[in-house]
Amino acid sequence: MDHRKELKEQYKEIKIEAGIYTITNTQSGDVYVGELNNLKRLNGIQFQLKTNTHNIKKLQADWNELGEGGFKFEVIEVIKQPETGYFDMKKELEKRQLHWIEQLSPAYNA
């Protein structure tokens, strides 16, 4: 097998975990519930907050006031792609995010 094919095979074997996460304001208890099709992108969400570019204005304002130490990030559900058959990950993520929003009544999602 040539090097290129070998790299393609290795890439196919990489398991990408999708899921639901929360960002909790540790002072007020306010929560944001988000979904990511690749949980490794959670670092990107933190980067947005650090660079004042997050699209949830209330969350960004609180972050600017309290700083990184005022928040806790947590993955609350991991959704794995089934080995076989069709699976609409985007639809599943939306469904699970709504479930957690109903359960937690997060202030930042309002």
N, C-alpha and C positions, 0 to 999 in steps of 0.2 A: 504494500500500500504506500502510495507516495505521501509526502509530508502534508500536503494540502488536504487530502482525503482524511488523513489521521486527525488533523485539527478540526475538521468538520464533524467527525465522529465524536471527538471529545466535547465539542460545543453542544451537540445533541444530548449528551449525557448529563450536562449541567442542570441541576434541579433548581428552578427559580421558585421561590416561595412568595405567594401573594397573601395578603391578609388585611386585617383591621387593626388600627392602632389608636391610642389615645394620647393626647397631650393634656396634662393636668396642671393647673395653676395651684401650687401647693399652699398658697396663702388663702385664696378665696374658695378653692375647691371646684372652680369652673373647669369644664372639660370640653375638649374638641375631639370628635370621633372622625377619623379619616380612613381611607382605603388606598392601598397601593398594589399594583399588579406585580411589583417587585419590592419586597420589604427592605432590600439593601438601599433603596432610594430614600429611606427615612433620614439618612444623613443629609440629603438634599433639602428636606423640609427644615431641618435644623439650620442649614446654611441660609435658607430664605429668611428665617427669623433673625439670624445674626446680621444679615445684610439689609434688614428693613424692607424686604420685598415680598413678604407673605401676603396673600390676597384676603385673608380674614383680618379686617382692620382692628377689631376689638382685641383679638389674640395678639396681633402685632404690637398694639399700644401697650398691653399689659407686659409683654416681653420686653419692650423698650424701657418700661418703668422698673421691672423686677430683675431683669437679666436672666441668663441661662439657669442660674441657681434656683430661681423661683418656679421652675417647671420640671415635670417628670414625664418622660416618654415611655410608653409601654405598648408592646404588641399584645393584643388581647385575643386574637384568633388568627391562626394560620390556615390558609385554604390551599390544599394541594391539588394539582391537576391529576385527574384519574389516568391510569396507565393506558386505558383503551376507551374508545367511544368519543363522541362529540361532547365537549364541555364548554359552555360560554362563560369564561372567567369574569368578563366585565359584568355580565348580568348577575352572576353569583356574588361578586364583590358589592354591587349596588344593593342587593337583597340583604346581605349580611350587615352592611353599614346601616341600613334602615332599621334592622333588628336592634342593633346596639344603640342607635339614637333613641329608639322607643324605650329601651331598657334604662338608659342612663340620663335621659333628658339633658343633654349637654348644652350649656349656655352659649358656647362659641358657635354651635351649628344653627342657632335660632335665627 
